[in-house]
Amino acid sequence: MGVVLRVVRSLSDPDACRATGRLGALEGELVDRFVLAGMGAGFTDRSVADDRATFTQFAAFLGRGLWAVQPADVDAWLAGLHGQGLARATVYDRANTLARFYAFVIARYQQEVQARDGGRVRIQVCGQLSPG
């Protein structure tokens, strides 16, 4: 399983963000940046693919943007994963992926995201994830 790399552009570039699957354009761009940073930190191809799959699954569960997420949404998603019979360690890994992503966005891109989204972004999940 290989990892597909895409061009990473400035968030201020109006053509920078294009919709990718079920993720919104801006979200898709930031997920790409997150997995690229993971690759730079030495994450394996498998780990990067798992991270990307986590975002796709979570976005499909939400049915709305990643910025509209509330802690109760994450809890419901994680409970659903438990209910599907996934191993506790797998559920923990997925919760950890979300926590790392939101921490990454807050640390590096929160101002850019808020400027592009008209100041409506409310990232409320980081530090509140519970693996069950």
N, C-alpha and C positions, 0 to 999 in steps of 0.2 A: 504494500500500500504506500503510494507516494504522496507527497504533499505538493499541492499546487500553489505557487507563489503568484501574487498579483502586484502590480505597481501600487506603491503607497504614496499618496499625494497629500498636499496640505489641505486641512479641513476648510481653509478659507477659499480654496479653489472651487468655484461653483460646479465644475464637472467632476470633482473629486469623488463624490459619493453617488454610487449607483446601487440600486436595489440588488441584493444577493439572496436569492431564495426567499425564505420567510422573514428574514431580518430586514429591517428598514435600511435605507441607503447609508445613513450616518452610522447606524449600529453595525452594519456589515463592515464598514471601513475600520471602525474601532476594534472589532473582533479580529480583522486581518492584522491590525497593528499589534494586538495582544498576542496572537499566535506567532507573529514574526519576532516579537520580543522574547517569547518562550524559546523559539529556535535559537536565537542569539545567546540565550542563557544555557543552551545545551540540552534542552528537552528533546526527547526522541521523537521520531516521526509518528510513532504510535500515540504518544502523549499529546502531541499537537492535534492529531486527527480526533482523538477522544475529546479534547477541549472544544474543537469546532462542532463536533456532534452534540455535545452538551448544549451549546448555544442554540443550535437548530431545534433540538427537542424542547428546550425551555421556551423559545419563542413560539413554537407551534402550540405548546400548552397554554401560554398566555393569551395568544390571539390578539395581542397588541404590542406596542413598542416596549423595548427593554427599559426605557426610562419611566414607564408607567407602573413598574413593578412595586409591590408593597411586600413587607415581610410575610404577611399571611399568604401571598401568592407563592412565595418560595416554600413556605411550610407545607402548603397543599401539594405542590409539585413533588417535594421530597417524600411526603406521606404516600403519594401515588406510586412513586418508585418502589417504596417499601412494599406496598400492596401488590405490585407486579412480581414480587419475589426476588428483587435484586439484592445482592449481598450488601450487608451493612457498610462494608468498606467501599463498595462501588457508589453507594448513595453518598457517603462521606466525600469521596473524590469529586463527585458532581457538585456538591455544596461548596467544596473548597475551590473548584474552578470558578464558580460564580463570585465567591468572595474575592478571589485574586483579580478577576476581571474588573469588578467595581472599584477595588482599591487602585488598580492600574489607571482607570479612567479618572478617578478623583485626583490622583497624584500628578498625572501628566496632561490631561485633556479637559478637565471640568470647565475651565473658563472658555475654551474654544467651543465646546459642546453647548454651553449656555448661550454664547453669542450667536451661534448658528441656529439654535432652536428658540431664539427670542426670550431666553431667560426662564423657560418653563421647565427645565430639567430638574428633577428632584430625585437624586440617587439616595435611597433610604435603606438599602439592603446591607451594605458593607458593615461587617461586625455584628450583624443580627442573624446570620445564618445558623441554623441548628440542624445537624445531620440526622436528628431523630433520636 
